[in-house]
Amino acid sequence: MILKKYNKRPSCKNIVVNTNFPCYSDNLLRYITVMGGDVENMRNLFYFMCVALLVAAGAGCGGGLGKPETATLDVPLPKYQQQQTELTPEQQYIAQVLTEQGYNINRDKPTVIVVHKLSRKLTCYRGLTPLKTYPVVLGNDPYNDKLCQGDTCTPEGVYRVRAKYPHPKWDSFIWLDYPNTQNWLKFGRAKEAGRIPPEADIGGQVGIHGTEDPYRNLTGQNWTKGCISLLNKDLDEIYPLVNDRTLVVITRQ
């Protein structure tokens, strides 16, 4: 402790103190004066320590002196690979069909209806995106490809929509462009091979429609003359999505 040097001895006359703390002696007054000097020194020491702490804290997050070390990894990070969603075989086939029909698969999103004859399923697509699958029934002969009128087979191939309209018997009718060029070629070859009678007609009026007897559809009866039949409530769902840009793909699988 450093004692201050006084030129004049202090007395109670020169110091203002609280009246509740009377000055009892000169020794007590001297003690108070000396301690006041120590408080000043302690205050200066406190300021110095605060500054030192602030400097030390700044050295923590990039504030220290000297060049920082370069961070290294024992094992290099793997290269980023963009994940690509793989198309199913059916989506790949639809993409091929759309391209062949003049559509840009990255821009155009037409309604595509895919009918599987063996599994009796119809799937509605928006571009390459499947929307919903419905059960269907087919012609009396659901296995073979249609060659002529009266064979009760459902045709196979890629078709466009000629028109759609309400039907008094089958709720609604989506009329396909059967026969198209491929059907005429098959028809001609079948006649040459004797597979159909010479007087056979190729037929027409093939499409997708509802039913007047839901029980036959629910029990899986193939009752049409070659068309594709859905329950009326299912047909009502896809009907608004069909237009002149719609493609209908009918496959045997």
PEGI-V150898 format. One record per pair of residues at least 24 apart in sequence whose C-alpha atoms are under 8 Angstrom apart, sorted by the first residue. I is the first residue (numbers start at 1). J is the second residue. Records with the same first field share a line. If there is no record, write none. Layout:
I->J / J
This chain:
1->38
2->38
3->34 / 37
4->34 / 37
91->128
94->128
95->128
110->245 / 246 / 247
111->241 / 242 / 243 / 245 / 246 / 247
112->246 / 247 / 248 / 249
113->246 / 247 / 248 / 249
114->248 / 249 / 250 / 251
115->248 / 249 / 250 / 251
116->250 / 251 / 252 / 253
117->142 / 143 / 250 / 251 / 252 / 253
118->142 / 143 / 252 / 253
119->253
124->238
134->230 / 234
135->230
136->217 / 220 / 228 / 229 / 230 / 231
137->217 / 220 / 221 / 222 / 223 / 224 / 228 / 229 / 230
138->222 / 223 / 224 / 225 / 226 / 227 / 228 / 229
139->222 / 223 / 224 / 225 / 226 / 227 / 228
140->222 / 223 / 224 / 225 / 226
141->222 / 226
142->222
143->252
146->226
147->183 / 186 / 187 / 190 / 196 / 202
148->187 / 196 / 200 / 201 / 202 / 203
149->200 / 201 / 202 / 203 / 204
150->203 / 225
151->225 / 226
152->224 / 225 / 226
153->225 / 226
154->225 / 226 / 227 / 228
155->226 / 250
156->249 / 250 / 251 / 252
157->182 / 249 / 250 / 251
158->247 / 248 / 249 / 250
159->247 / 248 / 249
160->244 / 245 / 246 / 247 / 248
161->242 / 243 / 244 / 245 / 246 / 247 / 248
162->244
163->243 / 244
164->243
169->211 / 212
170->209 / 210 / 211 / 212 / 232
171->209 / 210 / 211 / 212 / 232
172->209 / 210 / 235
173->207 / 208 / 209 / 210
174->207 / 208 / 209 / 239
175->205 / 206 / 207 / 208
176->205 / 206 / 207 / 208
177->206
178->204 / 205 / 206
179->203 / 204
209->235
210->235
